[in-house]
Amino acid sequence: MDFAFDSRTEALRQDLQDLMEHHIHPAEPVFTDQLAALDNHWAWDSAPVLADLRAEARRRGLWNLFLTGKHSLPGEEGAGLTNLQYAPLAEITGRAPDLAPAVLNCAAPDTGNMEVLAMFGTEAQRRQWLDPLLSGEIRSAFAMTEPDVASSDATNIATSIVRDGDHYVINGRKWWITGAMNPNAKIFVVLGLTDPGAGRHGRHSMILVPRDTPGLEIRRGMELFGYDDHEHGGHAELAFHDVRVPAGNLIGEEGAGFAIAQARLGPGRIHHCMRSIGVAERAVELMCARAQERVAFGGPLARQGVVREWIAQSRVRLEQLRLLVLKTAWLMDTVGNKGAHTEIQAIKIATPATVQWILDKAIQTHGAGGLSQDFPLARAYAAVRSLRFADGPDEVHVNALARAELRRRSAAVDDREAAGGTSRPPATEAGRRP
C-alpha cells in the first residue's frame, strides 16, 4: 500500500499551498470588505480582488481542477486530474472555503453543473453555457429541492415540465437553490416532472432555464442559521410561472433526469467531504493556538485534561476521515462512481458529523469568542451542519448503506450454503476492490 501522493499531485499541492499562503489567506478580509461595499452583495464574483486572484490561479495552472480526466475537455487548463489527485487539493481550499474554491473555479454548484453539461449536454448547450462557466465568466444554480414535497426522496419532485410543441412549459416552486441570488448566475439547471405515469426513476427530466426567462421569479434569499451566505450567492426560493424554454434546452432525454441527478450528486458529495477536511484542519489549528494562549485557573487551557482530550480526539477522527475519503476517491477512479457507491454514502454520513464535532470542540475552547464573527468557527459550524441535508440527508444514506450491507451478507451466506459450506458470516472485506 502506497500512501504517498504522486509527483503531479505533490507539485500542485506545493503550488496551491503557496497561492494560499501568499495570496488567498491575505485576501480573505479584503474579499469580505469588498463584498460589503458592493451595490449588490449577492454578486460575490464581482469583488475586484477575486479577479486578481483568479488570474494568478490560471497563471499557475490551478484552474478547473475538479474536472476529472473522464470529463476533461480538450484544451481546458487544469482539467484531467483523477479524484485521488484532486482530493488533497480540494482539502487545501477548504481552509478558506468562502474564497479559495471560487479562485480556482472549483466552487459548488457550478462544478456539478459543469460536470452535467460535460457528460450529458449537447454541443450547442456546451458552447452556450459550459464554455463561459469553464472560463469563469458566469455562474449557475441547480434547482432541485422543493418546499412542498419531501425532497430527500428525489422521486417526489413535483415541478412540472410539459412539452408544448417546440417548447417546454415549467410550473412549480423550488427553495434552497444555492447561488441563485447572484445576478451573475445566468443559467439554472432544473429538475422537474415530465411523465407522472412513468416508473419512479423515469418520471423526471432536467432542463436549462436562463435567468432572464419570463415567468421565473426569484422570491427571496434563505437564511442558514441566521447567515445569508452571500459569499456563495445565497440560497434562493424560486417560483416558475408558465416558464417557456425551447425543447433544445432539455438535457439528455425525457425521463433521464433522476439518473443525471445521481451522476451529478456523487462527485458533489465527495467534493464537499474533501473541502470539509480542510475546514476541520483549520479548526484544529485554531483550537491549539487558543488553548496555548488563553490562561484560566492559573495556567493555559492546553494544560487542562479535557482540552487535551478534545485535541487528541480531533486528530484521531480527522485522520480516520481523511483515509476514508481518499479510499473513496481511489475507488471512484478505479471502479467508477457506481462501484464506489457504498463508500460515497459512508463519507457522506461520516464527514459532516465528524467535522461538526471538531468544530464544536474548537468553539468551546474559544469560549464566547467561538460564537462570534471574530473567528470563522461559528460560520463554519453552520455550513457543515447544512451538509447533513445537502445532497441527501443523513438518514437516507444510513438507510441505503445498511440495506446494501445486509444484502451483501445475505448473498455471501447464500453462496456458501449453495457450495455446501457453513453459513458463518464472511470475513470483513477490508481491502476490497478493485
C-alpha positions in Angstrom: 0.0 0.0 0.0 1.4 3.4 -1.1 0.1 6.4 0.8 2.3 8.9 -1.0 1.0 11.4 -3.4 2.2 11.1 -7.0 4.6 13.7 -8.4 1.9 15.7 -10.2 -0.3 15.9 -7.1 2.7 16.9 -4.9 3.7 19.7 -7.4 0.2 21.0 -7.5 -0.1 20.8 -3.7 3.1 22.8 -3.2 1.9 25.5 -5.7 -1.6 25.7 -4.2 -0.2 26.0 -0.7 2.0 28.8 -1.9 -1.0 30.5 -3.5 -3.0 30.1 -0.3 -0.2 31.5 2.0 0.8 34.5 -0.1 -2.4 35.4 -1.9 -5.6 33.8 -0.8 -5.3 34.0 3.0 -4.2 37.6 3.0 -7.1 38.4 0.7 -9.8 36.9 2.9 -10.5 40.1 4.9 -10.2 42.2 1.7 -12.8 40.0 0.0 -15.2 40.4 3.0 -14.8 44.2 2.9 -15.3 44.4 -0.9 -18.4 42.3 -0.7 -19.9 44.6 1.9 -19.2 47.6 -0.4 -20.9 46.1 -3.4 -24.2 47.6 -4.6 -25.5 44.0 -4.7 -23.8 41.9 -2.0 -25.0 38.7 -3.6 -22.7 39.2 -6.6 -19.7 37.8 -4.8 -17.8 37.2 -8.1 -17.8 40.9 -8.7 -15.4 41.6 -5.9 -12.3 43.2 -7.5 -9.8 41.1 -5.5 -11.3 37.9 -6.9 -10.3 38.8 -10.5 -6.7 39.3 -9.5 -6.6 36.0 -7.5 -8.2 34.1 -10.4 -5.7 35.5 -12.8 -2.9 34.2 -10.6 -4.5 30.8 -10.2 -4.9 30.5 -14.0 -1.3 31.6 -14.5 -0.2 28.7 -12.2 -2.4 26.2 -13.9 -4.6 25.9 -10.8 -7.9 26.2 -12.6 -10.9 23.9 -13.0 -9.0 21.2 -11.1 -12.3 19.5 -10.2 -12.9 18.4 -13.8 -11.5 14.9 -13.6 -9.9 13.0 -16.6 -13.0 11.2 -17.9 -14.9 14.5 -18.2 -12.0 16.8 -19.2 -12.4 18.8 -22.3 -9.7 19.5 -25.0 -7.6 22.5 -24.2 -9.1 23.2 -20.8 -6.3 24.1 -18.5 -6.1 22.4 -15.2 -8.5 19.6 -16.0 -7.7 16.0 -16.3 -6.8 15.0 -12.7 -8.1 11.9 -11.0 -10.4 12.1 -8.0 -7.5 10.8 -5.9 -5.3 13.6 -7.2 -7.9 16.3 -6.7 -8.8 15.2 -3.1 -5.8 16.8 -1.3 -6.1 19.9 -3.4 -9.8 20.3 -2.5 -8.8 19.8 1.1 -6.4 22.7 1.0 -9.1 25.0 -0.5 -11.4 24.0 2.4 -9.1 26.1 4.7 -10.6 29.2 3.1 -14.0 27.9 2.0 -15.6 31.2 1.1 -12.8 32.2 -1.3 -10.3 29.5 -2.3 -12.8 27.3 -4.3 -14.0 30.3 -6.2 -10.5 31.4 -7.0 -9.8 28.0 -8.7 -13.3 28.0 -10.4 -14.0 24.9 -8.2 -17.0 26.2 -6.3 -20.3 24.5 -6.0 -22.9 24.5 -7.5 -21.0 25.5 -10.7 -18.8 22.4 -10.5 -21.7 20.0 -10.6 -23.5 21.9 -13.3 -20.3 21.9 -15.4 -20.0 18.2 -15.0 -23.6 17.7 -16.1 -23.1 19.7 -19.2 -19.7 18.0 -19.9 -21.3 14.5 -19.5 -24.8 15.0 -20.9 -25.0 18.4 -22.7 -25.4 18.8 -26.4 -22.7 20.6 -28.4 -24.9 23.7 -28.6 -25.5 23.6 -24.8 -21.8 23.3 -24.1 -21.0 26.2 -26.3 -23.7 28.5 -24.9 -23.3 27.6 -21.2 -20.4 25.3 -20.4 -17.7 27.3 -22.1 -18.5 30.6 -20.1 -18.8 28.6 -16.9 -15.4 26.9 -17.5 -13.8 30.3 -18.1 -15.4 31.8 -15.0 -17.5 34.4 -17.0 -20.8 33.4 -15.5 -22.3 31.5 -12.6 -25.1 28.9 -12.4 -27.6 27.2 -10.0 -29.0 23.8 -9.6 -32.8 23.8 -8.9 -33.9 20.5 -7.3 -35.2 20.9 -3.7 -38.8 21.9 -3.2 -40.8 23.3 -0.2 -44.0 21.3 -0.9 -42.6 17.8 -1.0 -40.0 15.7 0.9 -37.1 16.2 -1.5 -35.0 13.7 0.4 -36.8 11.3 -1.9 -36.0 12.9 -5.3 -38.8 10.9 -7.0 -41.2 13.3 -5.1 -40.1 16.3 -7.1 -43.3 17.9 -8.4 -42.4 20.9 -10.5 -44.0 20.2 -13.9 -42.2 20.3 -17.2 -44.8 19.9 -20.0 -44.0 19.6 -23.7 -45.8 22.2 -25.9 -44.8 22.0 -29.5 -41.2 23.1 -29.8 -41.1 24.3 -26.2 -41.4 23.1 -22.6 -43.5 24.9 -20.1 -42.4 24.8 -16.4 -44.5 25.4 -13.3 -43.6 24.9 -9.7 -41.6 26.1 -6.6 -38.1 25.5 -5.5 -36.1 26.6 -2.5 -32.6 26.4 -1.0 -31.2 26.9 -4.5 -27.6 27.7 -3.9 -26.1 30.6 -5.9 -29.4 31.8 -7.4 -29.4 35.1 -5.6 -26.3 36.1 -7.5 -27.3 38.2 -10.6 -24.4 36.6 -12.4 -26.0 33.1 -12.1 -27.2 33.2 -15.7 -28.4 29.6 -16.1 -30.4 27.3 -13.9 -30.3 23.5 -14.2 -33.9 22.5 -13.2 -35.1 19.0 -12.3 -38.9 18.5 -12.9 -41.6 16.1 -13.6 -42.3 15.2 -17.3 -44.2 11.9 -17.1 -46.1 11.3 -13.8 -47.2 7.9 -15.1 -43.8 6.5 -15.7 -41.8 4.4 -13.2 -40.4 6.2 -10.1 -37.0 6.7 -11.7 -38.2 7.6 -15.2 -40.7 10.4 -14.4 -38.3 13.3 -14.2 -36.2 15.3 -16.7 -33.5 18.0 -16.4 -33.8 21.3 -18.4 -31.8 24.5 -18.8 -33.6 27.7 -17.8 -31.8 31.1 -18.5 -32.2 33.5 -15.6 -33.9 36.2 -17.7 -36.7 33.8 -18.9 -40.2 35.4 -18.4 -42.1 33.8 -15.5 -39.0 32.8 -13.5 -39.4 34.6 -10.1 -36.6 34.8 -7.6 -38.6 35.4 -4.5 -36.2 35.7 -1.6 -32.9 34.6 -0.1 -33.0 31.9 2.6 -31.0 32.3 5.8 -28.8 29.5 7.1 -28.8 29.7 10.9 -29.1 33.4 10.5 -26.4 33.7 7.8 -27.5 34.7 4.3 -24.4 33.0 2.8 -23.9 35.9 0.3 -20.3 34.8 -0.2 -21.7 31.9 -2.3 -24.5 33.7 -4.0 -27.1 32.8 -1.3 -29.8 30.2 -1.3 -33.0 31.3 -3.0 -36.7 30.4 -3.1 -37.8 30.4 -6.7 -41.2 30.2 -8.5 -41.8 29.1 -12.1 -45.0 30.6 -13.6 -45.6 29.2 -17.1 -41.8 29.5 -17.8 -41.3 28.6 -21.5 -38.0 27.4 -22.9 -37.0 25.8 -26.2 -37.2 22.0 -26.4 -33.5 22.1 -27.2 -32.8 23.1 -23.6 -33.6 19.6 -22.4 -30.5 17.9 -21.0 -30.3 14.3 -22.3 -33.6 12.5 -22.9 -37.0 12.8 -21.3 -37.2 10.6 -18.2 -33.4 10.7 -17.6 -33.5 13.5 -15.0 -33.2 11.2 -12.0 -30.2 9.3 -13.4 -28.5 12.6 -14.4 -29.1 14.0 -10.9 -27.5 10.9 -9.3 -24.5 11.2 -11.6 -24.1 14.8 -10.6 -24.5 14.3 -6.9 -21.9 11.6 -6.4 -18.9 13.8 -7.2 -20.5 16.7 -5.5 -20.7 14.7 -2.2 -17.1 13.8 -2.2 -16.0 17.3 -3.1 -17.9 18.6 -0.1 -16.2 16.0 2.1 -12.7 16.9 0.7 -13.2 20.5 1.5 -14.7 19.8 4.9 -11.4 18.1 5.9 -9.7 21.4 5.3 -12.2 23.2 7.4 -11.5 20.7 10.2 -7.8 21.1 9.9 -8.0 24.9 10.3 -10.3 24.4 13.3 -7.8 22.1 15.0 -5.1 24.7 14.4 -7.2 27.5 15.9 -8.1 25.2 18.8 -4.5 24.5 19.6 -3.5 28.2 19.3 -6.3 29.3 21.6 -5.5 26.6 24.1 -1.9 27.7 24.3 -2.7 31.4 24.5 -5.6 31.6 27.0 -5.0 31.3 30.7 -7.6 30.1 33.2 -7.3 28.8 36.7 -3.6 29.5 36.9 -2.4 28.1 33.6 -3.0 27.8 29.9 -6.0 25.9 28.7 -3.6 23.5 27.0 -2.8 22.0 30.4 -6.5 21.1 31.0 -7.0 17.4 30.5 -10.4 17.9 28.9 -9.0 20.2 26.3 -6.1 17.8 25.5 -8.7 15.1 25.1 -10.5 17.3 22.5 -7.3 18.0 20.6 -6.2 14.3 20.6 -9.6 13.0 19.6 -9.9 15.7 16.8 -6.6 14.5 15.3 -7.6 10.8 15.5 -11.1 11.4 14.0 -9.7 13.6 11.3 -7.0 11.2 10.2 -9.6 8.3 10.0 -11.9 10.5 8.0 -9.2 11.6 5.5 -8.2 7.9 4.8 -11.8 7.0 4.1 -12.3 9.9 1.8 -9.0 9.1 -0.1 -10.1 5.4 -0.4 -13.4 6.6 -1.8 -11.7 8.8 -4.3 -9.4 5.9 -5.4 -12.5 3.6 -5.8 -14.2 6.3 -8.0 -11.2 6.3 -10.2 -10.8 2.5 -10.4 -14.3 1.1 -10.4 -16.4 4.2 -11.1 -19.0 6.1 -9.1 -21.4 3.2 -9.1 -18.8 0.8 -7.8 -17.8 3.3 -5.1 -21.5 3.9 -4.1 -21.1 2.4 -0.6 -18.0 4.4 0.2 -19.6 7.6 -1.1 -22.5 7.0 1.3 -20.1 6.3 4.1 -18.2 9.5 3.8 -21.4 11.5 3.3 -22.5 10.1 6.7 -19.2 10.4 8.5 -17.8 13.7 7.3 -20.3 16.3 8.4 -20.8 14.6 11.8 -17.0 14.3 12.4 -16.2 17.9 11.3 -19.2 19.2 13.2 -17.8 17.5 16.4 -14.4 19.0 15.8 -15.8 22.5 15.2 -17.9 22.2 18.4 -14.8 21.5 20.5 -12.9 24.3 18.8 -15.8 26.7 19.6 -15.9 25.5 23.2 -12.1 26.1 23.5 -12.6 29.7 22.3 -15.3 30.4 24.8 -17.7 33.2 23.8 -15.3 34.2 21.1 -16.0 31.0 19.3 -19.6 32.1 18.8 -18.7 35.4 17.3 -17.8 36.8 13.9 -14.2 37.4 15.1 -13.4 33.7 14.3 -14.5 31.6 11.4 -15.8 28.7 13.6 -19.4 29.6 14.1 -20.0 30.3 10.4 -18.1 27.0 9.5 -20.3 25.1 12.0 -23.5 26.4 10.4 -22.2 25.5 6.9 -21.1 22.0 7.9 -24.3 21.3 9.8 -26.1 22.1 6.5 -24.2 19.3 4.8 -26.2 16.8 6.8 -29.1 17.8 4.4 -27.2 18.8 1.2 -27.1 16.1 -1.5 -29.4 13.9 0.7 -30.0 13.8 4.5 -28.0 11.5 6.8 -31.0 9.2 7.3 -31.4 8.4 3.6 -27.7 7.5 3.3 -27.7 5.5 6.5 -30.7 3.5 5.4 -29.3 2.8 1.9 -25.9 1.8 3.3 -27.5 -0.6 5.8 -29.6 -2.2 3.1 -26.6 -2.7 1.0 -24.6 -4.2 3.9 -27.5 -6.6 4.6 -27.8 -7.7 1.0 -24.1 -8.3 0.8 -24.1 -10.6 3.9 -27.2 -12.5 2.7 -25.6 -13.0 -0.7 -22.4 -14.3 0.9 -24.3 -16.7 3.1 -26.4 -18.0 0.2 -23.2 -18.6 -1.8 -21.6 -20.6 1.0 -24.7 -22.6 1.5 -25.0 -23.3 -2.2 -21.4 -24.5 -2.2 -22.1 -26.8 0.8 -20.2 -24.7 3.3 -21.3 -23.1 6.5 -23.5 -20.1 7.0 -20.9 -18.4 9.1 -20.7 -14.6 8.4 -18.0 -13.7 5.9 -14.8 -12.0 6.9 -14.6 -8.2 6.7 -13.6 -7.0 3.2 -11.0 -4.5 4.4 -9.2 -4.2 1.2 -12.0 -4.8 -1.3 -11.9 -3.6 -4.9 -10.8 -3.3 -7.5 
